Amino acid sequence: MPVPPREPVRFEADPPGQWRRVHPFTPFVRSWLAFVAVIGGLITFGFNTLVDIVTGVGEGEVFEFIGSFPLWPLVLIGALLLVLLVVGLGSWLLWRSMGYRVDAESVSLRKGLLNRSHRTARLDRVQSIDIAQPLLARLLNLSSLTFDVAGGDDSEIAIEFLAKDEALRLRDQLLARVRELRSQREAARQGGPGAHGLQGQHSPQGSGTSEAPGAGDLGVPGVPASAGSSSAHPDGPGPSGPGNAATAGAPAGMPAQSSPEHRALSQLRTAAGAGIDDLSASFNQLLKGYQARRELGHDGRLLYVPTGRVLASTLWRGDTLILTAAAVAVVPVVTVLAGPVAIPALLGILGGLAAAWGRFTELANFSVQLTPDGVLVSRGLTSTRRTIVPLERLQAIGISQPLLWRATGWWEVRFNIAGTKTSEVSGASSVILPVGSREDVLALMALALPDPGTERGAELLDAANTSPGPDDWFAPVPESARWVNPAQRRRMGVAVTGTVLVWREGRIGRRSVWVPHPRVQSMAFTQGPLQRVLGLANVHLHSTTGPLKPVARNLDVRAAAALFAQHAERTRLARKEMDR
């Protein structure tokens, strides 16, 4: 049965000078560990004293103390009540000092009892509004709202905590206002209604190139002059090798704005707020570039990763299996010998297993849902988090497959996103698919890169992820690279289409990195001492902070110089086209 269109959300601004209160339990949720520690210490002291009396341990001192001060139990209870009173009064004062307000242009937060702070975020600069529920907050049905304005590690404003229903209602209202402000800004910039992309695209901050040695108009050995005329791919633009021109008929690095993929992407935002039939039709337009189709859930859910699969994928990794085997081998040694070396080794092994468990709890219950504001990613076992990932902020996409996952056909997808905090570079916040099938990867690539620059996007994806190489899609590294990459040299390679540069590597664990042309922040051409001797060079595509470091490594020096010079121009034109 079709789902009716969603009711429009009305935004209501607070009157001037009026502040809203956070939930009264907020101070307790934020500092409950300290509270429990104090109460636990007092209870432990009383319990130990009682045990000493019953068992006769320290009998003389204990009974002497009791004889001289028989009211000590009342004093202990009084101390406990006093601590509760002080903590309760402090929590009440902290709660009174907290408040937030929203108006038509911004959201403000004030807090602090002794050190006061007042922060404001403009709504037209808000990139996403995330909902988080730590364990205790989840038990109390509370949630926090985090406003990310993409300004680095200290750019967030977090409203902690609100009742879950209130937090969801406030987020929907603010997202509606953010969409309205962005539409107004896009209309003013373009001189008319409409915007390209899911939310409107913005040029990445900072760009620049430097000249590489010998970066003249050089061809790339071993790569056809035009992949569009290659016999392997006669009916599509196809990827061109490094240094070749972009697809004819469009500016370098960008597809025509009238392409079906771009029309579908511009419609997806509107369709996400309408019925599921419209959303499914718009999303399957994006999948045409990858020769695939996918059915969406009734609420716009794109995929759900079962918790059992996340657990199995965490256990079925080489590092986890090695740590488990090492723990089994070391435990008997610690039990029998308890040597000075075995105990630190066991602690290190247990720390690695604890990290694997933490990864599982962060990524359990993983789901991806399409919304009018971007991709909604929900995850977490004990503590839950719901994050909006705006697609226009994706800077690079990485696809990987550990060796043991080949038998199951599982893949992991990570991304670099503008505004990522340094503390979240290698965490779960950069994962958009913890474990999934090839079809799941295709669905996510259709969102992140709706136009792969070729009509055979699925073939390009398979060549990047599973081909042992060499092949018609990727320009290989030269024979001399075997001295520095003996195991994976045959799989290493670079491909360039009209919209994206793809680098693949990894013989044991397969990896590929996809960098859309407009998202390249800057480029660098480097050579180490050994690379100079072997005639090799690296081309770095600088991205934003994130787990992916796109580098085309150990290319032939002439091919690297051609790629550097021509790709710098290609990315410059792509950014210019995106900013129009």
C-alpha positions as MATLAB code, in Angstrom:
seq = 'MPVPPREPVRFEADPPGQWRRVHPFTPFVRSWLAFVAVIGGLITFGFNTLVDIVTGVGEGEVFEFIGSFPLWPLVLIGALLLVLLVVGLGSWLLWRSMGYRVDAESVSLRKGLLNRSHRTARLDRVQSIDIAQPLLARLLNLSSLTFDVAGGDDSEIAIEFLAKDEALRLRDQLLARVRELRSQREAARQGGPGAHGLQGQHSPQGSGTSEAPGAGDLGVPGVPASAGSSSAHPDGPGPSGPGNAATAGAPAGMPAQSSPEHRALSQLRTAAGAGIDDLSASFNQLLKGYQARRELGHDGRLLYVPTGRVLASTLWRGDTLILTAAAVAVVPVVTVLAGPVAIPALLGILGGLAAAWGRFTELANFSVQLTPDGVLVSRGLTSTRRTIVPLERLQAIGISQPLLWRATGWWEVRFNIAGTKTSEVSGASSVILPVGSREDVLALMALALPDPGTERGAELLDAANTSPGPDDWFAPVPESARWVNPAQRRRMGVAVTGTVLVWREGRIGRRSVWVPHPRVQSMAFTQGPLQRVLGLANVHLHSTTGPLKPVARNLDVRAAAALFAQHAERTRLARKEMDR';
ca = [
       0.000    0.000    0.000;
       1.552    3.369   -1.002;
       2.677    5.627    1.789;
       0.982    9.051    1.632;
       3.183   12.137    1.261;
       4.600   13.459    4.489;
       2.970   16.387    6.208;
       5.055   19.548    5.828;
       6.925   20.535    8.982;
       6.296   24.056   10.227;
       9.158   25.990   11.771;
       8.342   28.138   14.797;
      10.932   30.611   16.063;
      11.225   31.503   19.742;
      10.211   35.007   20.832;
      13.138   37.385   21.429;
      14.769   36.827   24.816;
      13.000   33.527   25.493;
      15.171   30.489   26.309;
      14.111   26.859   26.374;
      15.166   24.485   29.157;
      16.946   21.212   28.538;
      15.719   18.111   30.362;
      16.228   18.240   34.184;
      18.170   14.955   34.086;
      20.839   16.493   31.838;
      23.439   17.184   34.593;
      23.024   13.645   35.929;
      23.398   12.046   32.480;
      26.532   14.094   31.782;
      28.258   13.345   35.107;
      26.684   10.117   36.318;
      30.028    8.319   36.537;
      31.356   10.813   39.093;
      28.092   10.643   40.979;
      28.197    6.844   41.107;
      31.865    6.923   42.168;
      31.147    9.149   45.191;
      28.117    7.157   46.300;
      29.950    3.895   45.682;
      32.896    5.040   47.780;
      30.702    5.863   50.765;
      28.812    2.572   50.488;
      32.070    0.622   50.206;
      33.475    2.304   53.315;
      30.378    1.429   55.338;
      30.328   -2.149   54.051;
      33.999   -2.730   54.836;
      33.517   -1.390   58.356;
      30.573   -3.750   58.876;
      32.640   -6.693   57.605;
      35.455   -5.827   60.001;
      32.985   -5.871   62.910;
      31.450   -9.222   61.901;
      34.749  -10.993   61.163;
      36.711   -9.451   64.016;
      39.382   -8.034   61.727;
      40.974   -5.042   63.422;
      38.698   -5.775   66.365;
      40.517   -3.576   68.865;
      40.582   -0.462   66.721;
      37.035   -0.933   65.417;
      35.407   -1.479   68.815;
      37.447    1.305   70.362;
      36.133    3.616   67.655;
      32.554    2.391   68.175;
      32.826    2.770   71.942;
      34.087    6.315   71.680;
      31.648    7.252   68.915;
      28.545    5.013   68.894;
      26.606    7.265   66.517;
      28.925    6.603   63.556;
      26.210    4.867   61.444;
      24.049    7.978   61.693;
      27.016   10.141   60.730;
      27.695    7.891   57.689;
      24.059    8.109   56.603;
      24.121   11.853   57.154;
      27.272   12.183   55.060;
      25.607   10.195   52.294;
      22.527   12.417   52.422;
      24.725   15.513   52.447;
      26.564   14.329   49.343;
      23.239   13.663   47.641;
      22.018   17.122   48.624;
      25.173   18.862   47.382;
      25.167   16.920   44.117;
      21.458   17.547   43.664;
      21.818   21.276   44.353;
      24.791   21.526   42.000;
      22.907   19.646   39.292;
      19.904   21.952   39.733;
      22.093   25.046   39.443;
      23.812   23.632   36.343;
      20.442   22.827   34.815;
      19.218   26.366   35.536;
      22.270   27.757   33.745;
      21.611   25.728   30.589;
      19.311   26.864   27.851;
      18.854   27.092   24.099;
      16.797   29.130   21.710;
      16.089   29.112   17.985;
      15.115   31.984   15.764;
      14.638   32.375   12.041;
      18.386   32.627   11.365;
      20.295   30.776   14.100;
      20.340   28.413   17.062;
      22.007   29.483   20.324;
      23.198   27.563   23.370;
      24.251   28.864   26.774;
      25.652   26.874   29.688;
      28.104   27.031   32.562;
      27.807   27.888   36.242;
      31.188   29.492   36.947;
      32.602   29.637   33.431;
      29.772   30.830   31.254;
      29.647   30.192   27.501;
      27.251   31.340   24.817;
      27.527   29.872   21.316;
      25.508   30.553   18.184;
      25.314   28.698   14.870;
      23.735   30.219   11.788;
      21.155   27.873   10.305;
      22.234   28.549    6.731;
      25.727   27.253    7.705;
      24.517   24.100    9.444;
      25.695   21.045    7.515;
      23.877   18.363    9.500;
      21.867   17.831   12.679;
      22.654   14.529   14.371;
      20.767   12.737   17.138;
      22.744   10.702   19.697;
      21.652    8.538   22.623;
      24.376    7.390   25.020;
      23.516    4.331   27.089;
      22.088    6.116   30.134;
      20.246    8.669   27.989;
      18.752    5.814   25.993;
      17.486    4.176   29.191;
      15.899    7.483   30.215;
      14.482    8.071   26.685;
      16.600   11.186   26.172;
      18.504   12.381   23.110;
      21.051   15.041   22.255;
      21.071   17.239   19.154;
      24.424   18.061   17.560;
      24.674   20.898   15.016;
      27.661   20.536   12.691;
      28.691   23.740   10.950;
      31.753   22.138    9.275;
      34.311   24.326   10.953;
      36.675   21.685   12.343;
      37.097   20.043   15.717;
      35.403   22.818   17.710;
      32.568   23.702   15.367;
      29.768   21.654   16.896;
      26.977   22.850   19.136;
      25.360   20.078   21.179;
      22.036   20.494   22.982;
      22.111   17.927   25.803;
      19.596   16.474   26.595;
      15.965   16.565   25.447;
      13.120   14.084   25.562;
      13.424   11.881   22.487;
      10.141   12.979   20.906;
      10.968   16.633   21.510;
      14.440   16.174   19.984;
      13.010   14.539   16.864;
      10.372   17.245   16.476;
      12.925   20.045   16.914;
      15.326   18.439   14.429;
      12.607   18.153   11.777;
      11.633   21.798   12.276;
      15.209   23.031   12.040;
      15.992   20.885    8.998;
      12.927   22.339    7.289;
      14.226   25.831    8.046;
      17.726   24.911    6.815;
      16.261   23.659    3.536;
      14.288   26.882    3.154;
      17.349   29.059    3.747;
      19.454   27.030    1.322;
      16.776   27.245   -1.351;
      16.691   31.011   -0.937;
      20.479   31.190   -1.162;
      20.582   28.993   -4.278;
      17.830   30.997   -5.934;
      19.662   34.253   -5.191;
      22.955   32.858   -6.516;
      21.513   31.371   -9.695;
      19.043   34.144  -10.319;
      16.094   31.742  -10.326;
      14.567   28.716   -8.655;
      16.173   25.287   -8.567;
      19.535   23.905   -7.572;
      21.679   21.039   -8.718;
      22.427   18.130   -6.434;
      20.644   16.741   -3.438;
      21.078   19.942   -1.421;
      23.001   22.269   -3.714;
      26.720   21.953   -4.224;
      29.430   24.192   -2.850;
      33.005   24.529   -3.875;
      35.473   22.956   -1.439;
      37.521   25.426    0.474;
      40.964   25.961   -0.828;
      42.363   24.642   -4.075;
      45.629   24.890   -5.799;
      48.174   23.106   -7.914;
      51.914   23.297   -8.319;
      53.959   22.568  -11.390;
      55.534   19.127  -11.686;
      58.958   18.642  -13.243;
      58.611   17.934  -16.909;
      54.822   18.215  -16.842;
      54.440   19.087  -20.467;
      51.883   17.741  -22.892;
      52.919   14.132  -22.385;
      51.025   11.017  -23.367;
      50.735    8.032  -21.081;
      52.537    4.902  -22.291;
      50.304    1.869  -22.626;
      46.979    3.728  -22.509;
      44.749    4.325  -25.582;
      44.560    7.908  -26.735;
      40.802    7.920  -26.080;
      38.909    5.364  -24.095;
      35.754    6.621  -25.746;
      36.963    5.134  -29.014;
      38.446    2.030  -27.457;
      37.151   -1.211  -28.918;
      36.650   -2.536  -25.405;
      34.010    0.122  -24.687;
      32.565    1.316  -27.969;
      29.181    2.477  -26.785;
      29.953    4.765  -23.887;
      32.335    7.548  -22.919;
      34.360    5.072  -20.871;
      37.327    5.882  -18.715;
      40.367    7.485  -20.161;
      43.805    6.688  -18.950;
      45.822    9.167  -16.930;
      46.595   12.236  -18.878;
      43.856   11.818  -21.491;
      41.165   14.337  -22.232;
      37.803   14.260  -20.519;
      34.676   13.134  -22.302;
      34.050   15.190  -25.386;
      31.082   17.514  -25.420;
      31.297   18.530  -21.763;
      33.769   20.540  -19.714;
      36.640   18.440  -18.443;
      35.786   16.651  -15.281;
      32.062   17.311  -15.399;
      29.198   15.619  -17.229;
      26.571   17.593  -19.034;
      24.165   19.172  -16.589;
      21.239   17.908  -18.690;
      22.215   14.252  -18.209;
      19.527   11.932  -16.793;
      21.706   11.248  -13.754;
      21.883   14.906  -12.774;
      18.177   15.423  -13.393;
      17.389   12.443  -11.160;
      19.725   13.670   -8.439;
      18.078   17.088   -8.426;
      14.682   15.388   -8.127;
      15.705   13.063   -5.296;
      15.461   15.764   -2.645;
      11.877   16.549   -3.564;
      10.949   12.888   -3.983;
      12.290   12.026   -0.521;
       9.602   14.216    0.997;
       6.853   12.707   -1.134;
       5.525    9.168   -1.526;
       7.738    6.106   -1.683;
       6.839    5.460   -5.335;
       8.299    8.812   -6.426;
      11.394    8.211   -4.296;
      11.984    4.724   -5.728;
      11.619    5.993   -9.286;
      14.074    8.850   -8.700;
      16.591    6.602   -6.964;
      16.506    4.006   -9.735;
      17.309    6.794  -12.192;
      20.579    7.187  -10.306;
      21.274    3.461  -10.576;
      21.066    3.503  -14.379;
      24.711    4.480  -14.611;
      25.531    1.232  -12.767;
      23.061   -0.989  -14.691;
      21.181   -1.868  -11.505;
      17.838   -1.510   -9.755;
      16.877   -1.565   -6.085;
      13.657   -1.572   -4.109;
      13.398    0.831   -1.193;
      11.663    0.184    2.102;
       8.322    1.778    2.905;
      10.074    4.539    4.889;
      12.745    5.225    2.280;
      15.216    2.772    3.825;
      17.961    1.927    1.373;
      19.646   -0.828    3.345;
      19.823   -2.436    6.776;
      22.808   -4.449    7.971;
      21.727   -7.190   10.413;
      23.536   -7.104   13.737;
      24.538  -10.743   13.290;
      26.321   -9.897   10.041;
      28.187   -7.021   11.685;
      29.316   -9.377   14.461;
      30.331  -12.088   11.993;
      32.281   -9.619    9.856;
      34.071   -8.294   12.948;
      35.110  -11.797   13.971;
      35.900  -12.912   10.419;
      38.846  -10.565    9.970;
      42.504  -11.483    9.996;
      43.458   -9.139   12.822;
      40.616  -10.346   15.076;
      41.418  -14.011   14.456;
      45.109  -13.443   15.129;
      44.359  -11.620   18.378;
      41.952  -14.369   19.473;
      44.498  -17.109   18.724;
      47.196  -15.147   20.548;
      44.939  -14.732   23.586;
      44.234  -18.477   23.673;
      47.978  -19.163   23.474;
      49.047  -16.563   26.041;
      46.408  -17.230   28.728;
      47.916  -20.607   29.781;
      51.352  -19.029   29.929;
      50.074  -16.242   32.169;
      48.192  -18.731   34.343;
      51.160  -21.067   34.831;
      54.165  -18.758   34.715;
      52.737  -15.244   35.199;
      55.982  -14.008   33.738;
      56.787  -10.306   33.381;
      56.541  -10.531   29.587;
      53.359  -12.585   29.302;
      51.168  -10.240   31.336;
      51.823   -7.071   29.213;
      51.383   -9.182   26.077;
      48.012  -10.396   27.327;
      46.951   -6.854   28.192;
      47.846   -5.709   24.684;
      45.909   -8.591   23.127;
      42.874   -7.902   25.288;
      43.084   -4.234   24.318;
      42.958   -5.195   20.633;
      39.952   -7.450   21.230;
      38.256   -4.664   23.190;
      38.763   -2.345   20.193;
      37.141   -4.950   17.924;
      34.209   -5.218   20.340;
      33.896   -1.445   20.428;
      33.765   -1.369   16.620;
      30.969   -3.941   16.680;
      28.886   -2.032   19.252;
      29.304    1.209   17.273;
      28.235   -0.312   13.941;
      25.485   -2.696   15.084;
      21.920   -1.976   13.905;
      23.329   -0.104   10.917;
      20.816    1.310    8.452;
      20.760    3.895    5.648;
      17.616    5.843    4.820;
      16.926    8.510    2.184;
      15.526   11.794    3.506;
      14.995   15.276    2.022;
      18.162   16.428    3.815;
      20.551   13.684    2.708;
      21.339   10.155    3.789;
      20.269    9.279    7.332;
      22.703    6.788    8.891;
      21.587    5.070   12.117;
      23.938    2.856   14.151;
      24.775    1.655   17.647;
      24.055   -1.256   19.988;
      24.150    0.227   23.490;
      24.462    3.891   22.496;
      22.688    4.923   19.311;
      23.471    7.712   16.867;
      21.539    9.054   13.893;
      23.619   11.135   11.485;
      22.623   13.041    8.367;
      25.286   12.703    5.652;
      24.837   15.501    3.073;
      25.941   14.040   -0.247;
      27.398   17.300   -1.544;
      30.036   17.143    1.227;
      31.448   13.745    0.227;
      35.021   14.274   -0.921;
      36.289   10.727   -1.553;
      34.881    7.189   -1.380;
      36.915    4.126   -0.383;
      35.864    0.507   -0.983;
      37.786   -2.325    0.690;
      37.602   -6.090    1.155;
      39.818   -8.017    3.624;
      41.100  -11.373    2.407;
      38.732  -13.477    4.521;
      35.688  -11.569    3.248;
      36.169  -12.790   -0.337;
      34.372  -16.065    0.390;
      31.283  -14.168    1.579;
      31.406  -11.358   -1.010;
      31.374   -8.677    1.694;
      32.667   -5.122    1.261;
      33.181   -2.061    3.445;
      32.670    1.511    2.238;
      34.181    4.578    3.915;
      34.283    8.214    2.917;
      35.984   11.523    3.508;
      33.495   14.255    4.284;
      34.081   17.986    4.620;
      34.161   19.120    8.248;
      35.186   15.758    9.766;
      36.717   16.140   13.222;
      40.239   14.808   13.773;
      38.965   12.482   16.517;
      36.553   10.848   14.043;
      39.005   10.188   11.213;
      39.279    6.421   11.778;
      36.067    5.854   13.737;
      32.627    4.594   12.840;
      31.522    8.082   11.780;
      33.386    7.669    8.468;
      31.657    4.353    7.612;
      28.676    4.395    5.270;
      28.590    0.592    4.850;
      30.259   -1.579    7.538;
      29.664   -4.824    5.639;
      27.525   -5.446    2.588;
      27.163   -7.111   -0.790;
      28.139   -5.867   -4.227;
      24.541   -4.699   -4.737;
      24.756   -2.644   -1.530;
      27.960   -1.027   -2.791;
      26.314   -0.202   -6.128;
      23.390    1.456   -4.340;
      25.668    3.647   -2.230;
      27.890    4.540   -5.186;
      24.779    5.686   -7.057;
      24.166    8.191   -4.261;
      27.768    9.289   -3.767;
      28.690    9.340   -7.464;
      25.490    9.265   -9.571;
      27.401    9.775  -12.816;
      30.517    7.552  -12.958;
      31.542    9.114  -16.263;
      30.744    5.979  -18.255;
      27.624    4.066  -19.214;
      29.255    0.939  -17.792;
      29.656    2.011  -14.212;
      29.155   -1.499  -12.848;
      31.998   -2.808  -15.018;
      34.265   -0.020  -13.808;
      33.334   -0.845  -10.206;
      34.097   -4.546  -10.716;
      37.404   -3.755  -12.387;
      38.358   -1.501   -9.467;
      37.366   -4.013   -6.795;
      37.834   -7.534   -8.119;
      39.972   -7.527  -11.264;
      43.476   -8.985  -10.690;
      44.753   -6.596  -13.372;
      45.944   -5.480  -15.807;
      42.816   -4.770  -17.863;
      41.335   -2.255  -20.292;
      40.048    0.037  -17.553;
      43.165    0.809  -15.518;
      46.577    2.024  -16.644;
      49.094   -0.222  -14.822;
      52.275    0.796  -13.059;
      55.559   -0.047  -14.868;
      57.642   -3.217  -14.432;
      60.211   -1.350  -12.342;
      57.593   -0.949   -9.573;
      58.048   -4.641   -8.697;
      61.107   -3.643   -6.657;
      58.956   -1.589   -4.284;
      55.572   -3.361   -4.663;
      56.376   -6.976   -5.567;
      53.104   -8.493   -4.323;
      50.498   -6.054   -5.620;
      52.166   -4.440   -8.616;
      49.916   -6.170  -11.155;
      46.748   -4.878   -9.446;
      47.898   -1.316   -8.937;
      46.504    1.094  -11.481;
      44.712    4.382  -12.146;
      41.650    5.173  -14.267;
      40.191    8.569  -15.138;
      36.688    9.157  -16.478;
      34.892   12.391  -17.178;
      33.791   12.686  -13.529;
      36.131   10.708  -11.278;
      39.669    9.429  -10.763;
      39.924    5.871   -9.414;
      42.995    4.289   -7.842;
      43.094    0.585   -7.000;
      45.634   -1.542   -5.132;
      45.890   -4.502   -2.778;
      46.547   -8.099   -3.747;
      45.562   -9.636   -0.403;
      43.181   -6.997    0.894;
      41.556   -5.245   -2.066;
      41.113   -1.471   -1.986;
      39.957    1.263   -4.335;
      39.585    5.022   -3.819;
      37.248    7.183   -5.896;
      37.804   10.954   -6.023;
      35.308   13.106   -7.974;
      37.104   15.785   -9.970;
      35.448   18.819   -8.295;
      36.412   17.485   -4.832;
      40.181   17.579   -5.319;
      41.482   20.223   -2.927;
      45.013   20.339   -4.368;
      47.613   18.036   -5.900;
      51.256   17.145   -5.335;
      53.952   15.391   -7.377;
      56.549   13.565   -5.242;
      59.565   11.307   -5.773;
      61.595    9.469   -3.161;
      65.303    8.550   -3.609;
      64.529    4.977   -4.684;
      61.748    6.169   -6.984;
      64.220    8.460   -8.778;
      66.487    5.503   -9.470;
      63.581    3.371  -10.764;
      61.920    6.164  -12.748;
      58.781    6.258  -10.590;
      56.699    9.010   -8.975;
      53.583    9.546   -6.862;
      50.622   11.839   -7.552;
      48.755   12.915   -4.393;
      45.138   14.063   -4.583;
      44.653   16.077   -1.418;
      41.271   15.546    0.190;
      39.715   16.790    3.415;
      40.442   15.205    6.793;
      39.360   11.585    6.756;
      40.493    7.959    6.627;
      41.246    8.065    2.875;
      44.536    9.424    1.534;
      44.220    9.212   -2.263;
      47.648    8.634   -3.811;
      48.467    7.164   -7.238;
      51.701    5.449   -6.245;
      54.741    4.351   -8.211;
      53.586    5.481  -11.640;
      56.036    5.870  -14.489;
      57.554    9.314  -14.004;
      56.426   10.560  -17.446;
      52.912    9.219  -16.945;
      52.798   10.750  -13.450;
      53.876   14.138  -14.810;
      51.173   13.980  -17.509;
      48.534   12.934  -15.003;
      49.547   15.733  -12.635;
      49.471   18.485  -15.252;
      46.333   17.467  -17.097;
      44.345   16.401  -14.034;
      45.077   19.733  -12.362;
      43.408   21.469  -15.300;
      40.580   18.944  -15.324;
      39.780   19.536  -11.626;
      40.004   23.306  -12.057;
      37.393   23.236  -14.824;
      35.233   20.842  -12.798;
      35.200   23.189   -9.800;
      34.443   26.119  -12.051;
      31.515   24.259  -13.598;
      30.215   23.234  -10.166;
      30.322   26.831   -8.898;
      28.280   28.191  -11.793;
];
